[in-house]
Structures are given as C-alpha cells and as structure tokens.
Amino acid sequence: MRPAVHDAVLTDKVAGHRVVIVGAGFGGLFAARFLKRAPVEITLVDRTNHHVFQPLLYQVATGILSPGAVSAPTREVLRKHANAKVELGDVVDIDLVEKKVAVVRPDGRRAALPYDSLVVAAGVTQSYFGHDEFAEWAPGMKTLADALVQRQRIFGAFEMAELEEDPDARRAWLTFVVVGGGPTGVEISGQIAELARRALKGEFRRFDPVDVRVVLFEGGKEILASFGNRLSETARTTLEKIGVEVQTGAIVTHVDADGVDVKDAAGATKRYRSKTTIWAAGVAASPLAKVLANASGAELDRAGRIKVESDCSLHGHPEVYVVGDMMNFDNLPGVSEVALQSGIHAAKTIRRRLAGKEPEAFKYYELGSMAAVSRRNAIVSIHGLRLSGFLGWMLWLFVHIASLTGFKSRFKALVGWTLSFLGATRTERAIVTKLPKGAIDEHP
Ligand SMILES: Cc1cc2nc3c(=O)[nH]c(=O)nc-3n(C[C@H](O)[C@H](O)[C@H](O)COP(=O)(O)OP(=O)(O)OC[C@H]3O[C@@H](n4cnc5c(N)ncnc54)[C@H](O)[C@@H]3O)c2cc1C
C-alpha cells in the first residue's frame, strides 16, 4: 500500500508517491518545478504541449512577437526533472473517492491517472456574462490559439478594407472595438492604434491607416481601475494621444458580425459599426472547479472559482490543491504572481506532508502591477511607488524579460521588441487566407 500523505516520512518508501498536476500554466508548471528532486512521480497533464506567457499574448495578436517568443514546450522546460513526465490530454473529470483523474487523449481515447496528491491549476476561460453567443463575433484571448485568431482578424481587416469600394463598409473594417478596460484591453487597443499609425504607414492605396478608429469600452468609471486614479488617468491620456477613443461607463449589450450596441452611463444605447470586436472583459473558472465543488462541497464564488483552505487545499481533501486563477484565496486577483506563488506553495506542502510536517498557511507577497500602454510607455504600481512613461516602460521591459521562460523565448522577445519599439516594423504579420473552393482551378 502507498504511504498516506500525512503520516509518511521522507524515506525511500515515499518514492512512489504519485503527484498528478493538471495544467502547465504558471500554477501547474511552478508546482512541478518545485518538486524537482522530491521523492515523487509527477505526471503533468495539459491540453496543449506548451506553457504560455499570457501577459504577452496581445503582442502575438498585433504582430510584434511570434508564438515561440511567448511560449515554451512544457517537456523542454521539464527535461531535466527526472521525476516528471508530461502528457497531452484534456482532463474531463476528477474522482476524489477513487483518486483518479479522467483524461481524453487527442485521439479520443480515455485514460485514468491515479494520484496520491493532486494539483489542479486549469486556469480560467472567457466570460461573456451570460451571453456566450457573443463569442462568435468577439473572441477573447486566453490561449496561443486565441492570439493567432486575433492576429488573423486584425491583419485580415486591413486587407478587407483595401478591397472594399463602399466607404461605409470600409469604415466598418477599419473600426476596431475592444471590450474591457483592464490591462489586456488597454494594451491591445494601444497596440492596434500604433500598428495602424506607425507600422502600416504608406502600405495601402484605398485608405490611410492613420484614419483607423480604435474604441475601448469600459463598463466601470475608469480604465485600469486597480492601479488607482492617477495612473488610470495617465493611461487614458496616453491612449487618447495615440488615437484610441476611451469610453468609460459604457456597457456593451450586444455583439454581432457588423458591430456592437453600447449603453452609456445615461442609459442611452448607441450602435457602433465594426467588423472586429475583441473581448477582454470577464473571466469564468475552468469547469473543473465545479466538478471539484460538487464532489467536495467546497464553495464557488461568482466567477466559479473554488474557495480553498488556508494551505490552498480543497475542503475535506488535504491531498488535493487548487491553485492559480481557478482558486479563490482571500479574493486575491487572477494574476500570474498569485498563480506562481500558490503553485510553489502546493509543492512545498506536498513535501512537508511527505516529511511528516504540518502544512503552513499560504502567504501571498504582492509584487505590484504594470501595463504597457503604448510604445515605450508603461504604468507601474509597486507598493506605493507609481511610475509611468519611459521609466515605467524600462521596468516593464526588465520584468517581462526576467519572467519569460527559457533563454530562447527571451532572445526572440528582445528581437521583436527592438524591431517594433525602437523601429516601427511588425515582423509577425502572416495570416492564412481561405480562397473559395475551386477559385484557383477556375482562375489559373
Ligand atoms: C491576455 C492576458 C493578459 C494577462 N496579463 C497579465 C499581466 O499583465 N500581469 C499578470 O500578473 N497577469 C496577467 N494575466 C493573468 C495571468 O496570465 C494568469 O493569472 C495566469 O496565467 C494564471 O495561471 P494558471 O496556472 O492559474 O492558469 P493558466 O496560465 O491559464 O494555465 C492553465 C493551463 O491549464 C490547461 N488546461 C485548462 N483546462 C484543462 C483541462 N481540462 N485539461 C487539461 N489542461 C487544461 C491550459 O491549457 C493551460 O495550460 C493575463 C492573462 C491574460 C489571459
């Protein structure tokens, strides 16, 4: 029989202790890394083969960085971790009684992964606040695949505008709507505006990219509300300077193929024609949170995140940890530092329990927040220190280089930033066009 997590001691006997980790994001990957050399057998399962640095996805969408610059193959990251194996699969169920994780492989086969300890770090998905039908016209940006879809839509819109003879229809292709004034919405709207005004200058014949319209809608009173009034205002002014229209107190009530309906603070609804809407508002926890809550009686919050115990374990199941974006621990925000630190805490707790020690409570050390508003201009809030402009951007650059996983990713990112932020080029602009069936045969 395998040693129980609580009473085992750190001897060879625990070498077969099986740890299953769901998700190779910040939470899961850092849990795996901090179990290096622990006497455990780790299986890390993810539906993709890579770890992705989500904070830079918007730069893939706007042609600054390649997918390889913001991601790293998970098995390469863990190749020197002899106690860890990586498996591709979609986790569809978790049996807390039998202690098994049900996985569907890419070829459709099902498998069950038995565990002694389990770390669930499956993150969040986009929330449309009860309007999932918006997703078809306003996709979000959580994965590398999402960022590539956005790149296709953004660069495709410019191509379509060049083909359009009707000025109104062309205007709709050249209007970009971004929903949500958090860091992602701010960063992507700023980058679309700069793409048009700098990188695409002089490339089109039917229109001048300077005339592109980028509208950012935020339901609350200010954008980047968590940064505080002064930085919110600075971000707004910076965006407006580069041509982004910022509308606060504006709630998007409808999205379709031709635009959005927006209700303003006075309650009036206005229609905005646009062929490209990007959703950067709202998150909902992975459906696995509900699976765990139903099986354990743990509470879910409004975003479907699981309320965890003081050591990040699941209510009534000290062998199961829920970390990262899908956990609710004292209402901490869904940011990478929380995910990374809670993943490390779960790993440390597994080690402690195997060593017969009592678990310790999770303590979060806040490092601050930052957002790159435009080229060489970022806002930063760290423990009362508030920076903006070029100084903020230098700090942003330093932190992002340090945080990227793997030397190759850092190098690729630096090349992309040098070309885009010192020069005006966007090197990652390739899109795939779909010609109607038979078009090439008929028109050789
Ligand atoms: C566009 C964007 C910008 C952001 N900007 C910032 C920022 O500037 N600063 C900041 O601190 N934070 C930022 N964040 C938040 C930060 O990226 C997250 O807090 C962090 O990634 C959460 O880590 P996680 O491990 O909980 O989840 P994730 O990183 O989302 O990883 C979850 C993993 O689980 C896998 N998975 C999900 N479901 C399953 C399943 N059923 N089966 C198998 N695998 C599954 C996924 O493929 C993924 O690899 C941003 C997020 C986004 C989306």
The ligand as an SDF file (V2000), in Angstrom:
LIG
                    3D

 53 58  0  0  0  0  0  0  0  0999 V2000
   -4.4330   38.2060  -22.1280 C   0  0  0  0  0  0  0  0  0  0  0  0
   -3.9650   38.0990  -20.7000 C   0  0  0  0  0  0  0  0  0  0  0  0
   -3.1400   39.0730  -20.1520 C   0  0  0  0  0  0  0  0  0  0  0  0
   -2.6870   38.9560  -18.8460 C   0  0  0  0  0  0  0  0  0  0  0  0
   -1.8660   39.9260  -18.3420 N   0  0  0  0  0  0  0  0  0  0  0  0
   -1.3600   39.7810  -17.0990 C   0  0  0  0  0  0  0  0  0  0  0  0
   -0.4420   40.7080  -16.5780 C   0  0  0  0  0  0  0  0  0  0  0  0
   -0.0900   41.7000  -17.2430 O   0  0  0  0  0  0  0  0  0  0  0  0
    0.0690   40.5140  -15.3320 N   0  0  0  0  0  0  0  0  0  0  0  0
   -0.2960   39.4270  -14.5790 C   0  0  0  0  0  0  0  0  0  0  0  0
    0.2170   39.2310  -13.4650 O   0  0  0  0  0  0  0  0  0  0  0  0
   -1.1960   38.5330  -15.0230 N   0  0  0  0  0  0  0  0  0  0  0  0
   -1.7350   38.6770  -16.2590 C   0  0  0  0  0  0  0  0  0  0  0  0
   -2.6320   37.7710  -16.7350 N   0  0  0  0  0  0  0  0  0  0  0  0
   -3.0960   36.7010  -15.8460 C   0  0  0  0  0  0  0  0  0  0  0  0
   -2.1130   35.5330  -15.7630 C   0  0  0  0  0  0  0  0  0  0  0  0
   -1.6810   35.1890  -17.0450 O   0  0  0  0  0  0  0  0  0  0  0  0
   -2.8220   34.3940  -15.0620 C   0  0  0  0  0  0  0  0  0  0  0  0
   -3.1200   34.8260  -13.7530 O   0  0  0  0  0  0  0  0  0  0  0  0
   -2.0000   33.1250  -15.0020 C   0  0  0  0  0  0  0  0  0  0  0  0
   -1.6810   32.6750  -16.2850 O   0  0  0  0  0  0  0  0  0  0  0  0
   -2.7880   32.0480  -14.2680 C   0  0  0  0  0  0  0  0  0  0  0  0
   -2.0320   30.8740  -14.2080 O   0  0  0  0  0  0  0  0  0  0  0  0
   -2.7840   29.4880  -14.0450 P   0  0  0  0  0  0  0  0  0  0  0  0
   -1.7130   28.4590  -13.9560 O   0  0  0  0  0  0  0  0  0  0  0  0
   -3.7730   29.5570  -12.9640 O   0  0  0  0  0  0  0  0  0  0  0  0
   -3.6250   29.3020  -15.3730 O   0  0  0  0  0  0  0  0  0  0  0  0
   -3.1540   29.3330  -16.8930 P   0  0  0  0  0  0  0  0  0  0  0  0
   -1.8810   30.0560  -17.0750 O   0  0  0  0  0  0  0  0  0  0  0  0
   -4.3580   29.7910  -17.6450 O   0  0  0  0  0  0  0  0  0  0  0  0
   -2.8790   27.8020  -17.2350 O   0  0  0  0  0  0  0  0  0  0  0  0
   -3.9070   26.8540  -17.2410 C   0  0  0  0  0  0  0  0  0  0  0  0
   -3.3980   25.6570  -18.0170 C   0  0  0  0  0  0  0  0  0  0  0  0
   -4.3260   24.5990  -17.8640 O   0  0  0  0  0  0  0  0  0  0  0  0
   -4.5690   23.9860  -19.1170 C   0  0  0  0  0  0  0  0  0  0  0  0
   -5.9160   23.4210  -19.0310 N   0  0  0  0  0  0  0  0  0  0  0  0
   -7.0690   24.0910  -18.7970 C   0  0  0  0  0  0  0  0  0  0  0  0
   -8.0890   23.2230  -18.7190 N   0  0  0  0  0  0  0  0  0  0  0  0
   -7.5790   21.9960  -18.9140 C   0  0  0  0  0  0  0  0  0  0  0  0
   -8.1450   20.6840  -18.9660 C   0  0  0  0  0  0  0  0  0  0  0  0
   -9.4500   20.4810  -18.7500 N   0  0  0  0  0  0  0  0  0  0  0  0
   -7.3340   19.6540  -19.2330 N   0  0  0  0  0  0  0  0  0  0  0  0
   -6.0000   19.8380  -19.4450 C   0  0  0  0  0  0  0  0  0  0  0  0
   -5.4110   21.0640  -19.3920 N   0  0  0  0  0  0  0  0  0  0  0  0
   -6.1960   22.1120  -19.1260 C   0  0  0  0  0  0  0  0  0  0  0  0
   -4.4260   25.0960  -20.1330 C   0  0  0  0  0  0  0  0  0  0  0  0
   -4.1070   24.5820  -21.4110 O   0  0  0  0  0  0  0  0  0  0  0  0
   -3.2890   25.9150  -19.5100 C   0  0  0  0  0  0  0  0  0  0  0  0
   -2.0360   25.4810  -19.9900 O   0  0  0  0  0  0  0  0  0  0  0  0
   -3.0980   37.8620  -18.0580 C   0  0  0  0  0  0  0  0  0  0  0  0
   -3.9460   36.8960  -18.5910 C   0  0  0  0  0  0  0  0  0  0  0  0
   -4.3750   37.0150  -19.9070 C   0  0  0  0  0  0  0  0  0  0  0  0
   -5.2880   35.9590  -20.4810 C   0  0  0  0  0  0  0  0  0  0  0  0
  1  2  1  0
  2  3  1  0
  2 52  2  0
  3  4  2  0
  4  5  1  0
  4 50  1  0
  5  6  2  0
  6  7  1  0
  6 13  1  0
  7  8  2  0
  7  9  1  0
  9 10  1  0
 10 11  2  0
 10 12  1  0
 12 13  2  0
 13 14  1  0
 14 15  1  0
 14 50  1  0
 15 16  1  0
 16 17  1  0
 16 18  1  0
 18 19  1  0
 18 20  1  0
 20 21  1  0
 20 22  1  0
 22 23  1  0
 23 24  1  0
 24 25  2  0
 24 26  1  0
 24 27  1  0
 27 28  1  0
 28 29  2  0
 28 30  1  0
 28 31  1  0
 31 32  1  0
 32 33  1  0
 33 34  1  0
 33 48  1  0
 34 35  1  0
 35 36  1  0
 35 46  1  0
 36 37  1  0
 36 45  1  0
 37 38  2  0
 38 39  1  0
 39 40  1  0
 39 45  2  0
 40 41  1  0
 40 42  2  0
 42 43  1  0
 43 44  2  0
 44 45  1  0
 46 47  1  0
 46 48  1  0
 48 49  1  0
 50 51  2  0
 51 52  1  0
 52 53  1  0
M  END
$$$$
